[in-house]
Amino acid sequence: MAVEKYPVRSTVTIQVETGLDGQGNPTFRNRTYNNVKPTADYADVYSVAEGLASLQIYPLAFVQLNEQSQLLEM
């Protein structure tokens, strides 16, 4: 039985550090962007995420790519 993976949808989440809590620990906020092309190159997605993060007033903590795929039996 052969199974193929087909990309369905991708989102990118940018986490920014928004400051410190009362105990001095960093606090974070997430910004999620939908409709990322499932076949987009990872380096391109990261570059766009960095560009979007540069528009924020807070520094970038990390970039997360969430991919959903469909598995089909061939």
Secondary structure as GFF3:
##gff-version 3
##sequence-region A 1 74
A	DSSP	beta_strand	3	20	.	.	.	ID=ss1
A	DSSP	beta_strand	26	36	.	.	.	ID=ss2
A	DSSP	alpha_helix	42	54	.	.	.	ID=ss3
A	DSSP	beta_strand	60	73	.	.	.	ID=ss4
###
